[in-house]
Amino acid sequence: MRVLIAGGGPTGVTLAIDLARRGVDVRVADKADRFFVGSRGDGIQPRTLEVFDDLGVVAAVLDAGCGPTPIRVTLDGNFVDVRWMVEPAAPTPDRPYPTPWVLGQSQLEDILRARLREHGVRVELGSALVDLEQDADGVTARLSTGETSRFDYLIGADGGASVVRKAIGVAFPGATDESFRILVGDVAAPTLDPGCGHWFAAAENPLTGVVMTPLPGTGYFQLTTPLGDGEDASLATMQATLDRFSAGVRLTGQGWSTVWRPNVRLAEHYRVGRVFLAGDAAHVHPPTGGQGMNTGVQDAYNLGWKLAAETALDTYETERRAVAARVLGASTALLRRYLQDDPDAYRRGEDSFGLDITYRDPDATGPLVTGDRAPDAPVLAADGTRIRLFDLFRGPHATRLVFGATAPAEPHAYTVLRPGDQPPSDGRHVLDLDGHAFAAYAPSAPSDVLIRPDGYLG
């Protein structure tokens, strides 16, 4: 099988990693002449960290980034409080990554590309998709390099202005609000403590102030503030805005910056024949909630195993479009709270973590049913080694857990002993829940649980 991915951002490279580890001949073509440098989507949600665990990059991501940091609030030049966007939390047996992680998007992309190179694949810069034609047997792609090649499938992970989406005629309904603009940029502020975030504002209207959050490993803060008419994304604009609130903070350098407008759109379809859409090509989000990049990564993770096996391909749109619609609704509601000057709009709850994403039938009941995320749990292997269920799930395979019976003699199938259970006589592939009885793996759970390659029950 040959697959072309148009777009070398987090979505495209995640999908390429997943396909390459399954032995698929995959290429990643990106129109840019150089790799992006900047923070952009710098919040990695807990479910995305679980995806990165499976793909073998989570250790590098955790090492390069940092967890939630406190935010020092200064109003009218006076320090008033310390607040948290996300309260710190300790890992639990079922949630090894309990809170979001902060890492600039270009740093994350570096890590993902390094992993992709380990599979013998590189992102091809300066190689834009110009046009495509498809038939029942494949897709013919024409690239800006002059190459015309044939592929079994093509994936558009080429952003909100997707050439792929336009080529297959998929509508992208939604709205862009030109009346409201937000400046987001990476800036150096040597006098500020990099161990915390900083919020500078006027007491009478704090949400129109400036928020600066540290970007680990870069020496920069990501600065976010509403923009007035005629203002741009320059360092001068950022400094002038800060001067209205901060009582002397000086900016000494600038990296990436942009002016963002509320843009909320959802593709009418995620698939036309042998062409699929993922990431921003399928959905664009307000930055509120930090969901855009994460939703794209999880699109890729859902599609990868289905595409490699050429199975259940129609379920990709069914499952992922519903998730994007829900996330868009939540992000838009949060943006509305900002615009209404809700003082708690900055807070993030577990509903933004991605751990509650489910593909279950709405009428299904029970703690662990088809479509649910399979949580982690500590177990003892037959030789007494302490491991995690996530250690068993990791890799391109599906995993079968059998409760109250003996697992079949097949790869990645395990007999799981709950408290009080007796081990089977063959002693093969036996796991002990080590005294734990999580709700998801309680005696009322199904006796035979198949974990899909993407960590959801099949």
FENDALIN-V193422 format. One record per run of one state. SS is the DSSP state (2 for helix, 1 for strand, 0 for the rest). FROM is the first residue (numbers start at 0). TO is the last residue. Records with the same first field share a line. If there is no record, write none. Layout:
SS->FROM-TO ; FROM-TO
//
This chain:
0->0-0 ; 6-8 ; 20-23 ; 29-41 ; 44-44 ; 55-56 ; 64-64 ; 66-68 ; 75-76 ; 84-90 ; 92-93 ; 95-99 ; 102-103 ; 118-121 ; 124-127 ; 135-136 ; 143-146 ; 151-151 ; 156-161 ; 167-170 ; 188-195 ; 202-203 ; 215-218 ; 226-233 ; 243-251 ; 267-269 ; 272-273 ; 277-277 ; 281-281 ; 284-290 ; 309-312 ; 339-348 ; 352-371 ; 373-376 ; 381-384 ; 393-397 ; 403-411 ; 417-428 ; 432-437 ; 441-446 ; 451-454 ; 457-457
1->1-5 ; 24-28 ; 42-43 ; 65-65 ; 69-74 ; 77-83 ; 91-91 ; 94-94 ; 100-101 ; 122-123 ; 128-134 ; 137-142 ; 147-150 ; 152-155 ; 171-187 ; 196-201 ; 204-214 ; 219-225 ; 252-266 ; 270-271 ; 274-276 ; 282-283 ; 372-372 ; 377-380 ; 385-387 ; 398-402 ; 412-416 ; 429-431 ; 447-450 ; 455-456
2->9-19 ; 45-54 ; 57-63 ; 104-117 ; 162-166 ; 234-242 ; 278-280 ; 291-308 ; 313-338 ; 349-351 ; 388-392 ; 438-440
//
